Amino acid sequence: MSDDEGAPPMAKKSRIYYGSLEERERERLSKGAGSSLGREAVRAGIDAGNINLASGEAFDLEDHVSERQAEVLAEFERRKRARQINVSTDDSEVKACLRALGEPITLFGEGPAERRERLRNILSVVGTDALKKSKKEDEKSKRPQDEFQQTWYHEGPETLKAARLWLARYSLPRAMERLEEARKLKEVPEASRTARQQERHTALRGLNNFCSQIGDDRPISSCQFSPNSKLLVTASWSGLCKLWSVPDCSLIRTLRGHNTNVGAMSFHPQATVSLDEKDVNMASCAADGSVKLWSLDSDEPVADIEGHTARVARVSWHPSGRFLGTTCYDHSWRLWDLEAQEEILHQEGHSKGVHDIAFHPDGSLAGTGGLDAFGRLWDLRTGRCIMFLEGHLKEIYGLSFSPNGFHVATGSGDHTCKVWDLRQRKCIYTIPAHQNLLSGVKFQPTDGHYLLTGAYDNTAKVWTHPGWSPLKTLAGHEGKVMGLDISLDGQLIATCSYDRTFKLWMSE
């Protein structure tokens, strides 16, 4: 027995074929080799897409590589151009350039350095010429705008022209009288003026609440003294207006006519002084756009003023008593001639609703404060906006002219009261008055030696004029102060509140 016979049999090595079997499969199929079952299985595999046969298409690897190389080279060139582009380090200029190119000026989480790099990358793609072209286009578009930015007049009715002439004849003599009084006051020795002012401040520090009255079932939005200081009218969210005697706060009459929140109630300047009780003595406005005129001897309105389509927030009489101003939330205010019984001026100028209106003591100017945080002073004799009160951060809810004729106070939702000087045409002082929005401001009506502010922090405050230092805080309301007024004799202060009460304050 040989050694080879005891050795285990050699394992049969399997053959490995490299490359495609496509040609052999074609030959086998063409010769008819293999069983019909095998041919059917191969056909089924081809039909199912599991066996792919070449259709003569070819993929040129060299072309693909050259395209990829071109892309890489283009990217290198772009980066090279980006390194050569000078971009400003001023972040505002970078944002302006991005805006000019139509790109977002900032992305989430992006800092000035990343923003600058993004601008450089954009310029490396579109080229620096694109930025120059956009700037030229902006300059071209601005040119026609500048050409058309000029005073534009709308032809008004003949009654408006007549009213403007009447207002000029009315206001100029009053202005002369006011200036003459100011000259006389200037001749008074400064020591006497200082002593008198100190006496006033001492009296104001002694202000106390001597009368508190529940005025309605709903919040009281407005209150105002009559010109003779013996009556007080209040307006409520219930739609009722009430007439009270002063200082005993007893109810005289309930005025019924509104069906919704009454925004303001105002006395005619000559009411209770020279005007007959049967004539129009008061005006009121409401949230449904209604404006009503009232007499003192009836609890129903004597007339309605129609024309407003949105909420009317405030109503105010011109010092002459001939005209009535109303502010509306349709972004406009209106002037009504009650002698002609028509609307003579529908003035736009605010971008949001107009909330408050006040007239200059001379009758020459009207001031409006809007929900757009801006105030405007209008010359009623020419129709021009003579001063733009820009500075508040939120809505203006109150505006008042000083009797001196050149100071204007505005109260805003930004918790501050600003004092503006018409002579310098700017804000001269900002009073950080309250801890909530200011609902109203009012200068002392006879000589303006103090300023009264009321706010939604449930208080009203008295400030010196000039100096603007706090004299007294009138605290007592349990709700936000919504309205305030000072009697023409200077003896009483009235405040009304969301707590449904009104209070009278007087010096001891």
Beta strands, then each sheet from edge to edge (+ up, - down):
strand 1: 207-214
strand 2: 220-225
strand 3: 231-236
strand 4: 240-245
strand 5: 251-256
strand 6: 262-267
strand 7: 282-286
strand 8: 291-294
strand 9: 303-305
strand 10: 312-317
strand 11: 323-328
strand 12: 332-337
strand 13: 342-348
strand 14: 354-359
strand 15: 365-370
strand 16: 374-379
strand 17: 385-390
strand 18: 396-401
strand 19: 407-412
strand 20: 417-421
strand 21: 426-431
strand 22: 438-443
strand 23: 450-455
strand 24: 459-464
strand 25: 470-475
strand 26: 481-486
strand 27: 492-497
strand 28: 501-507
sheet 1: 1+ 28- 27+ 26-
sheet 2: 2+ 3- 4+ 5-
sheet 3: 6+ 7- 8+ 9-
sheet 4: 10+ 11- 12+ 13-
sheet 5: 14+ 15- 16+ 17-
sheet 6: 18+ 19- 20+ 21-
sheet 7: 22+ 23- 24+ 25-
end
